[in-house]
Amino acid sequence: MKRQFDADFFAGNRKSLLRELRSGALIVLTAYSQMQRGHDYGYRLEQEPNFWYLTGITHPDWQVIIDGASNQSWLVSPDMDPMRELFDGALTAEQASEISGIKHVIDHVEAKQLLAKLRREHTIVQTLAPQVIPPYYGFIANPAQRNLMKDLSEFQVQDCRKELSKLRAIKQPEELEAMQAAIDITVAGIKTALKSLRSMKHEYEFEAVLNSEFRRTGGSGHGFDPIIASGLNACTVHYLENNAAWSKDDWLLVDVGAKVSAYSADISRTFPLSSKPSKRSVAVYEAALRVHDRTIELCQPGQNVQEYLSSVEDFMTEELLGLKIINDKSEMRKYFPYSVSHGLGLDVHDSLAAPLEFREGMVLTVEPGIQLPDERLSVRIEDDILITADGPKVMSGKLPTKLADLEKLIG
């Protein structure tokens, strides 16, 4: 199952961005470069999402030039070594035009000449400026955007990330269809894995079923590295090893999302590995679920975001006090150390453009959790929510959250 986004979708996005910039703007964006994995081979490319949103191109090192003043666009093809093309393949000019709806495909020499001409008509160019990566992320940014800045040195450069984020925050029908397909594949994959949970003994066995199901049922694999974490491992928020043997008294936290086209699901559930979990662990689960359900009720158009976040903190504080885990609100974040929501779309953690309030058409996660390392327990319950005029639509609602209903799925 692969949702086909046609050229009209990408052309419409380019027009919307020009309207958002309101200036007959000049826009130049780049695809990501492929990153080295080993001596002579690279990682599979995950395309820069804004570039894909405007062009549909999934290959590395392409560029797009959009001149709002003349209402013309150009794709800039990368310089391909014949040996690299032999091994990795290449996107032809004809294919690129068909995907993007952009008629003109030029090389880098022609692009340099074109930018020199456009410099006489535009003093400002809009692009995506290289982001400063916080040191706690622990990774290195793709170099493509920084390299592009060298080609734009004669212009006054402005960053159009905010305008693109604003557009991407409101999902179009094609996007929602792809997201719902990814969510449905994820739900079905989790249900299939749960059928054999009692016969499993290792985290990787659960992951193996998901790997198979996400591909077998038409997805393009995982939208992000899956988290299959048992016992104490679940207290590492982004645990990725997925190799441990589990204890029969542990709980298993699953945080996964299949991908369809460029869009991913993001769903979390926590399951007891024992057929008779302790009363204490069930009480913790039920507390997290009450926060989850109360939070979803707040996902309404016009909901103030700061009030939303404050309310969730109050919900969680109330539950942790009831469980006698904390003595006052100041201790709450020790046991709920991450945000309850993030946007979902082309990025798994998609920008919602820092809104003051929720708007119809936004998709976000609701994922409260309670982490208790001393008890080898972390409960996280995450659903994908579409904000509609009629209130929240739980796109992942086919996968139950009530413990009794989940236990019926376990075989």
Protein Blocks (a to p, Z undefined) as FASTA:
>chain_A
ZZdddfklmmmmmmmmmmmnonopacdddddddddfblmbccdddddfklmmmnopabeh
iacdddfklopacdddddddfklmmmnopadfklmmmmnopabdcdfklmmmmmmmmmmm
pcbdcddddddddfklopacdfklmmmmmmmmmpccddfklmmmmmmmpccfklmmmmmm
mmmmmmmmmmmmmmmmmmpcbfklmmmmmmmmmmmnopabjfbdcdddehjllmpmkack
lpaccdfkbccdddddddehjbccdddddddfbfbdcfklmmmmmmmmmmmmmmmmmmcg
hiafklmmmmmmmmmmmmmmmnomafbfklmmmmmmccfbdcddjblbacehipabdceh
iacddddddddfknopacdddddddddfkbpcdfklmpcfbfklmmmmpZZ
